[in-house]
């Protein structure tokens, strides 16, 4: 997959999301089963085996493992304040673009940060074609079923060519209780009404791999300038709350700015 070398990433989201993040001083990460692209859970297995196996046919242990994996979708920092992404992923530019610093010291075998690999225009992945050839050769020569031991982790970093415009950078957490959570719970997803697990972590915790450092208020955000001022005041109050309660959080370097895009109304 190669080493992820960028020191910053960004994420487009709604105004309500950043309000909840600051109001609760928390960062929510969602189970991968409830992702917008419902075919993605078994995308790599379908590619390698040539047939799609629906989630309803999976073994209980596979279902349990899938529901123990949580994903946050971000994008490369070069796509910061990008009108196309504002329109697609931030409530038609009414939301915010969040900028995160990457703390690579907090990445490990269960906390992975990597660029998504997209298929080419013909639907081919060179990486998966290589794995597919190995799998087919071993199985034809031995008669035994062959699986790559770590494919269960890295399979979540491959997507169809249809999504290449996203230039997605994905944070994957395989929950093994190594990261201290505020809470874990279940929600109903907004887009597909799928029952899905979530985990909440302390925002900008010293042990978390990405640290929020900047909020860009979208070009169509309601009362854009007023909301910028209010977000700044909210951050000031939350910083006092952090000190008062001795939370493992740091918002001292968090800034708020307006989008540089002025022509999209």
N, C-alpha and C positions, 0 to 999 in steps of 0.2 A: 504493500500500500504506500510505502514511502513515509518519511517523517513529516509531520505537520509543523511547518516552520514559522507561520505567521504569529505575531504577538498580539494581534487584535482581531476580533470578529464582530459581526453585528447581527441584529435580529429585529425584524419588523413585526410589530404587534399592535394591539388596540390600545386606546387611551385608558380603557377600563383595566387592562392588564397591568400597566405600570402603576395605576392608582392602587390596585390590590397589593402589588409588590411592596410599595412604599408604606402603605397603611399597615401591613402585617410584617414588614421587614423580612420578607420571605421570597424564596425563588421556587416556583413550582415546576416539576418535571413530570411528564405524563407517560404512561405505559404505551409501548409501541403498537399494541393491538388496535388502539383507537386512532391511529394516524389517518390523515385524510385519504391517502391512497390505500384502499383496503386490500389490494393485491400485493402490497409490498412485504407483508409478513413472510410469505413463502416465495418471494421473487427469485431468490438464488436457487432454492431447491427445484423450482419449476424449470429454471434455465439449465441446471446440471442434469436433471433427470428426464426432461422433455415432456413431463406431464404435470399438471397442477393438482396438488393435493389440498383440498379445502381444510380450513381450520377445524371444521366439524368432524373430520376423519382422523385428526391427530390424537396420539396417545395422551393420557392424563399428564404424564411427566413432561411432555413437550409443551402442553398448555401451561403448566406451572412455570416452566422455564421462561416461556415467552412473556408471561405476566410478571416476571421478575426483572425485566429489562425496560429501561426508561430512556426516553429520547427527548432532546431539545434540538429543534432545527434552527440553525443560524445561517449566515452566508459570509462570503469573503469580505474583508474590510474595504476592498476596492469597489464594492457595490453599495457603500454608504451613501445615503441621501440620493438614491436612484429612483427616478419617477416610475419606472416599470414595476419595481418591487414595492414601492409605496402603494401603487394601485392594486397589486395582486394580494399583498399580504398584510396591509395595514389599514383595512377598512376604507379603501379608496382614498388613501392619504389623510384620513381623519385621525390616525393613530400616532404612533411614535416609532422611531428607530433607536434601538438600544445598542450602545457600543460597550464591548467587554474587553478587558485585558485578560490574556491567557496566562495562567500560572501553571507552567508545565511540570513543576515540582509536585503538583497534586494529581497528576495523571499516573495511572498504573494499569495492571492487567484487568481491572474491573471498572476503570474510569477511562474511557477512550474518547479522543477528540481527533476527527479526521475529515478530510474532504470526501464527499460522495463521488464515486466513480460512475459515470453515465455511459450507457451503451452508445455506439456510434449510430449513424443514420440508417444503417442496415440492421440495427438491433443487436449488434455483437459487442461483447466485452472481451478484450484481449486477455485480461486476467482470468476471467471465468472460462474462456476457451482453453487456456493452459491447464486449469484444474480439471476441466471436463475430460481432456485427453488423458491425463494421469488416471483419473477415476475409471474411465472406460478400459484402459489398458490393463490396469490391475485386476479389475473384475473379470475381463475376458481371459486373462492368463491364469487366474487362481480359482475362479468360480465363487469367490467370496465377495460379499457386499463390502464396499469400501467407503468410508467417510473421513473427511479431514477433521481432526480433533477440534481445531479452533474456528471452523467455519461458522459455528453457531454464534460467535461474537462478530466476526468480520462480515458476515452476510448482510448485515444491516447498513453497510456503506456502499451498496450498489443499487442503482435505479435505472429506469427506462430513459431512453433518449428524450422522451416527451417532456421531461422535467429539467433538462440541461440548463435552461435559462436561469434556474434558481442559483446555480453555483453553490449548492448547499454545503455547509460545514456542520457536522452532526456531533453532538455530545451524547455519548451512550454510557449509561450507568447500569451495571449489573449489580443489583442490590445484594450485598453480603454483610450489611450492618457496619461496614468500615467507615461510612460517613454518617455523622450524627444527624438525624432528622428531627424537624419540629413535629411532624406527624406524617402518617400515611393513611390514605383513605380511598374511597371509590367515588367516581363521578359518572354522569351521563354525558357523553360527548355532544357538543353543540351541533356539529355538522352531520353526523350519521346516527346519533342516538345509540351509541355503543357503550355498554357498561365497561368502565375502564379504571384501572388503579392509578393513583397519583402519589407523589411524595413531595413534601414541602421541606426545604432547607433554609437555614438562616441566610438572608441576602448578604453577599460579600463576606461570608464566613472565611476564616483564615485557611480552612481545609478544602474549600470548594475550588474547582479548577478554572472557573471564569468569574471575573470581578466586574460588576457594572461601574463604568467610569463616566459615561456621558449619555444624556437623553436628548435626542433631536425631535422636536415637536413638528409633526407633519404639516405640509403646506395647506391642507384643507381642514386642519384641526379646528373644531369650534372654539371661538374666542382664543385664538392662537397665542396672542401676547399675554392676555390675562392668565391663561393656563400655564404659561412659562413661569410667570411670577409666582403663581400658587404652588407649582411643583417645587420651586426653589424654597419657598417658605415651608412646605411640607418636609423637605429634606432637612432643613435646619431644626425643625421640631423633632424629627425622628433621630437625629444625631444626639439630641439631649436625652431622648428616651433610651438610646443605646448605652450612653454613659451611666444614666441612672440605674438601669437594670443589669449593667455589666454584661451585655450581649456580646457574643463573638461575631461582631459585624463592624464594618468600617465604611462609612459614607463620606468621609472627609474630602475625598478628591472627586466626588460626583458633581458634574456640571450639567446645566441645562442650556440648550441653544435652540434657535429656530432653524427650520430647513432653509437652505439657500435657494430653493425653488420658489419662484414668485409668480409664475405664469399659469399654474394649474389651480383653477378655482371651479 
